[in-house]
Amino acid sequence: AELTVSSVEQMLKYISVGKGRRATEATDVNGTSSRSHAVLQITVSRKARRNEKRGVLTLIDCAGSERRNDSLYHSSERQKESAEINASLYALKNCIRARCEMADKPNTYIPYRSSLLTRVLRESFESHTALLSIIATAAPNATDTEHTMETLKTISTIVGTDKDIQVMETEEVKKAHMLREKIVGGMGKKRTVEPRKWSHEELKQWLKVSHGGMFAGVAARVVPSDTGKTILQQTTTKLENGLCKGDGALATTLYNKLRGESDRCARILLEERMARKKSHKGLDA
């Protein structure tokens, strides 16, 4: 809707009304996950002597993109929403990157018709004087580290600077990682066994020693039929009502830690495959 306002209070009132209409749903990762993009366009105009000067500020709060692992156990409706959200964000990325190329190639085509979101931004994409800023929200807690890293990588990719990403760790973080590998990972190849391949005993051992014994109580409640695969298939709600005995915070933490461990192992295995491939190429040469 297009509305005319005459005061800051009136504008804030309309923003609040619009925010209340935004679609949100509970997912396994977020209790109030945004399932739609929010767009606010503020147009300010001033009549000069000969013409009218006009400026437009467009604010967009994008719905969060979700990793495949996070949406794996969603309903078909939630999975469809996630696919649509990711598709619109992909279209936005392509338009922004094309817009950045206009500085060197003025005739660069901007595919703004790819989604409704990018159609709203057509004027901003086509204007040579338009400015763009992207703000990423990153969580400070350790349980969201993987999501935070993916968010930062996505933002860097959108603005076309993914080659400039540098991963830096403080000495404290390096020591923490080394300690974690020593306690949880074990030695040699054992540390790269993905959670979905854990046996009952491997799952129980991980629960006992992981994160300072945080899940020791859960380890005492697992039954012989529980394996890494079966526990990964459980939602936070099922974990809360079952193994975590009504402790919602513990269930959410366990859910996130298991997926973080899956991502860590997958990353290490990928690095090993790439190293082997590189080694084979060297031998063939």
TAMODA-V234403 format. One line per field, one symbol per residue. ss: DSSP state (@ for helix, = for strand, . for the rest). phi: phi as a letter, one per 20 degrees, with the letter a starting at -180 (. if undefined). psi: psi as a letter, one per 40 degrees, with the letter a starting at -180 (. if undefined). A space follows every 10 residues. Layout:
ss = ???
phi = ???
psi = ???
//
This chain:
ss = .......@@@ @@@@@@@@@@ ...==..... ..==...=== =======... .========= =......@@@ @....@@@@@ @@@@@@@@@@ @@@@@@@@@@ @......... .@@@.@@@@@ .@@@@@.... .......... .@@@@@@@@@ @@@@@@@@.. .@@@...... @@@@@@@@@@ @@@@@..@@@ @@..@@@..@ @@@@@@@@@@ @@@..@@@@. .......@@@ @@...@@@@@ @......@@@ @@@@@@@@@@ @@@@@@@@@@ @@@@@@@@@@ @@@@.
phi = .dcdccbfff ffffffffff effcbecfec fcffdbedcc ddddcbeefd bdecccdddc dffffcfgff dfdfffffff ffffffffff ffffffffff fffecgefed ffffbfffff eggffeefef dcccddecee fffdgfffff fffffffgen dffefceccf ffffffffff ffeefmdlfg fdffgfdfef ffffffffdf lmmgdfffgf dfdgefcgff fffeffffff fdfelnefff ffffgfffff ffffffffff ffffffffff fffff
psi = ihihieiddd dddddddddd ehhiihiddh dghheiihhh hhhhihhadd ihhhihhhhh hiihihiddd edeiiddddd dddddddddd dddddddddd edddgdehhh geediddddd eddddeheei ihihhhhhhe ideedddddd ddddddddef fdeehhhhii dddddddddd dddddaibed eehideeiid ddddddddeh ffedfdddde eiidehiddd ddehiddddd ecdefegddd dddddddddd dddddddddd dddddddddd dddd.
//
